[in-house]
């Protein structure tokens, strides 16, 4: 697929890196030539320095025969104008825009064919906010990802000594919970995926991914670790787009404090929020954190635009007694270093966001994509089409399907009901299938598995 990406920031560069590895033809445009040079040194793609909203720049970038436009610059207006030009002048088939301003997002007609011709809009800040909310709702989890209108969830949890299943084989999961159906999709031990079977013993510190109906995930988590008390007190450092959105989402159900260093911003935030204590100060000030009783905080979220400040404030909060600390980290190298240490969860905004874009790029009928383990793995929701003759999956039991090694069919959603996949489960046409892929390199094989033969059409 020929893809034109506008914007070489964190979202654009992460998407480019992911898509280049899947043999797509990628061109990326940005006004910052140095950013583009750094990308070109690392990746096999074309770059062009220029204004993404100018027709001449788009033409030089090859818009005439582009299959998909991803407009993810920092400017909503540039992204929308680029989509409009791509549709009106060059008939680009698929146009996706990054939109941050709520004023645009609440007026969906802005994006229709009579206006800016945006096929799909994504708001990274809102995606990230929703993601963090789930981590606060389930403070024991490393990731909580929802599929098929929230019917099914994929959860990553660190197994802890004392959990009923820890130190025992997986086959006991069913007898421990006879009324709840679940499936362990993968276990990572010392950062490596291990082969799973009924005799596989769960060890303390294993990173366990399981799939269950959303209403059952808390019960399954209890098998792998002692459950913490529900979170009540949340402290946020950083009153930017993400911090403010998060506070606004949480303030009705939690006790929320927000620390922002800019005095003017504090006044604006306080006027916007109704039940959040807004504090003017520095999130890396140990004395301030102590004064605000950081030791009583259930979840501490460092969400400024500065990686180092986020790391430092999160470490200070953990040292001060905060139960769980989350730090927003833009540099991917930092994320890998920090995750699972004193910082409980290091979040890469680009990795959290990328799934929303990948769903439009994947081949076949892909309803959702989630990036896992800092981009190394993926979970996909694919829709099965065809019949036994035209499809490699429809009409077959799970044990009959020739799935690539490292891909696990975890669950099926059929007629709005969640079905956990077992060896004898038969896939039917129009089922939504949730597949866990422990190595991103086999995603293309999974997509091909679900494509119907041309004779079906």
CORLINWO-V761836 format. One record per backbone hydrogen bond with DSSP energy under -1.0 kcal/mol. NH is the residue of the N-H (numbers start at 1). CO is the residue of the C=O. Records with the same first field share a line. If there is no record, write none. Layout:
NH = CO / CO
//
This chain:
3 = 25
4 = 68
5 = 27
6 = 70
7 = 29
13 = 9
14 = 10
15 = 11
16 = 12
17 = 13
18 = 14
19 = 15
20 = 16
21 = 17
22 = 19
23 = 20
24 = 19
25 = 1
27 = 3
28 = 46
29 = 5
30 = 48
36 = 32
37 = 33
38 = 34
39 = 35
40 = 36
41 = 37
43 = 39
45 = 43
46 = 26
48 = 28
50 = 30
54 = 51
58 = 54
59 = 55
60 = 56
61 = 57
62 = 59
63 = 58
66 = 63
67 = 2
68 = 2
69 = 94
70 = 4
71 = 96
72 = 6
79 = 75
80 = 76
81 = 77
82 = 78
83 = 79
84 = 80
85 = 81
86 = 82
87 = 83
88 = 84
89 = 85
92 = 86
94 = 67
96 = 69
97 = 120
98 = 71
99 = 122
105 = 101
106 = 102
107 = 104
110 = 107
111 = 108
112 = 109
115 = 112
116 = 110
117 = 112
118 = 111
119 = 95
120 = 95
122 = 97
127 = 123
128 = 124
129 = 125
130 = 126
131 = 127
132 = 128
133 = 129
134 = 130
135 = 131
136 = 132
137 = 133
138 = 134
141 = 138
142 = 156
143 = 156
145 = 154
147 = 152
151 = 147 / 148
152 = 147
153 = 212
154 = 145
155 = 210
156 = 143
157 = 208
159 = 206
160 = 224
163 = 160
165 = 223
166 = 163
167 = 202
168 = 165
170 = 200
171 = 198
172 = 169
173 = 170
176 = 172
177 = 173
180 = 177
183 = 211
185 = 209
186 = 209
188 = 207
189 = 192
192 = 189
194 = 187
200 = 197
202 = 168
205 = 159
206 = 203
207 = 188
208 = 157
209 = 186
210 = 155
211 = 183
212 = 153
214 = 151
216 = 213
217 = 214
220 = 216
221 = 217
222 = 218
223 = 220
224 = 221
225 = 221
234 = 255
235 = 299
236 = 257
237 = 301
238 = 259
244 = 240
245 = 241
246 = 242
247 = 243
248 = 244
249 = 245
250 = 246
251 = 247
253 = 250
254 = 250
255 = 232
257 = 234
258 = 277
259 = 236
260 = 279
266 = 262
267 = 263
268 = 264
269 = 265
270 = 266
271 = 267
272 = 268
273 = 269
277 = 256
279 = 258
281 = 260
285 = 282
289 = 285
290 = 286
291 = 287
292 = 288
293 = 290
294 = 289
296 = 293
297 = 294
298 = 233
299 = 233
300 = 324
301 = 235
302 = 326
303 = 237
310 = 306
311 = 307
312 = 308
313 = 309
314 = 310
315 = 311
316 = 312
317 = 313
318 = 314
319 = 315
320 = 316
321 = 318
322 = 317
323 = 297
324 = 298
326 = 300
327 = 345
328 = 302
329 = 347
335 = 331
336 = 332
337 = 333
338 = 334
339 = 335
341 = 338
345 = 325
347 = 327
352 = 348
353 = 349
354 = 350
356 = 353
358 = 354
359 = 355
360 = 357
362 = 358
366 = 364
367 = 381
368 = 381
370 = 379
372 = 377
376 = 373
377 = 372
378 = 437
379 = 370
380 = 435
381 = 368
382 = 433
383 = 365
384 = 431
391 = 387
395 = 427
396 = 393
398 = 425
399 = 423
400 = 397
401 = 398
403 = 401
407 = 404
408 = 436
410 = 434
411 = 434
412 = 419
413 = 432
414 = 417
417 = 414
419 = 412
421 = 410
425 = 422
427 = 396
430 = 384
431 = 428
432 = 413
433 = 382
434 = 411
435 = 380
436 = 408
437 = 378
438 = 406
440 = 376
442 = 439
443 = 440
446 = 442
447 = 443
448 = 444
449 = 445
450 = 446
453 = 390
456 = 453
457 = 454
//
